[in-house]
Amino acid sequence: MLRPHPAVLRRLVDEYEALSAAVAASEQADLSTRLRDLTYTLCVSTGTRDVERALEVAHQWLGTAPPPARETTPPAVTERRRMATPEPA
C-alpha cells in the first residue's frame, strides 16, 4: 500500500483534530462538511474504515517517519551564456 507523504498526513491530522474540536464547540454545517471530507481522506490515506483507527495509524506512521527536511532557498538563477558554435569549414 502506498503511504501519503508525512507532511501531507501531518497536515490532514492537524486539520482534522482542530476542526473536530471546533465542531464539538459549535455545530456549524460548513465545518462539519469539511470534517466529513477530512474523515474520508484520512481513512483512504491510511487504508482504514473509521476515523479513530485512521488517526491511530496516522500517528504511528508519523512517529516512524524521518524528520522533515529543512527547507532551503533555491540557488539564485544565474545568467546562462551560449556556448560558441564552431564555424563550418
C-alpha positions in Angstrom: 0.0 0.0 0.0 1.2 3.5 -0.8 1.6 5.8 2.1 1.0 9.5 1.9 3.9 11.9 2.3 4.4 12.6 6.0 3.9 16.4 5.5 0.6 15.8 3.8 -0.5 13.3 6.5 0.6 15.7 9.3 -1.5 18.5 7.7 -4.6 16.2 7.4 -4.3 15.1 11.1 -3.7 18.6 12.4 -6.6 20.0 10.4 -8.9 17.1 11.4 -8.1 17.5 15.1 -8.5 21.3 15.1 -11.7 21.1 13.2 -13.1 18.3 15.3 -12.7 20.4 18.4 -14.3 23.4 16.7 -17.3 21.4 15.5 -17.7 20.0 19.0 -17.8 23.5 20.4 -20.3 24.8 17.8 -22.5 22.9 15.3 -21.7 24.7 12.0 -22.8 22.9 8.8 -19.8 24.2 6.8 -17.4 22.9 9.4 -19.0 19.5 9.6 -18.9 19.1 5.8 -15.1 19.8 5.8 -14.8 17.4 8.8 -16.6 14.7 6.8 -14.2 15.3 3.9 -11.2 15.0 6.2 -12.5 11.8 7.8 -12.9 10.3 4.3 -9.4 11.4 3.2 -7.7 10.1 6.4 -9.4 6.8 6.1 -8.5 6.4 2.4 -4.9 7.6 3.1 -4.4 5.1 5.9 -6.4 2.1 4.5 -8.9 2.1 7.4 -12.6 2.3 7.7 -13.1 4.5 10.7 -11.5 7.8 11.7 -10.3 6.6 15.2 -8.3 3.8 13.6 -7.2 6.2 10.8 -5.8 8.6 13.4 -4.0 5.8 15.3 -2.4 4.6 12.0 -1.5 8.2 11.0 0.1 8.9 14.4 2.0 5.6 14.2 3.3 6.4 10.7 4.2 9.9 11.7 6.1 8.6 14.7 8.3 6.5 12.5 8.7 9.0 9.6 12.0 10.6 9.1 12.2 14.2 10.4 11.2 16.8 7.8 14.0 18.1 5.7 15.0 21.7 6.3 13.6 24.0 3.6 16.4 25.7 1.8 16.3 28.6 -0.5 17.0 27.6 -4.1 20.2 28.9 -5.5 20.0 32.2 -7.3 19.4 31.9 -11.0 22.5 32.9 -12.9 22.7 34.2 -16.4 23.4 31.4 -18.9 25.8 32.1 -21.7 25.6 30.4 -25.1 28.4 28.1 -26.0 30.3 29.2 -29.0 29.2 27.3 -32.1 32.1 26.2 -34.3 32.1 27.8 -37.8 31.5 25.4 -40.7 34.8 24.6 -42.5 
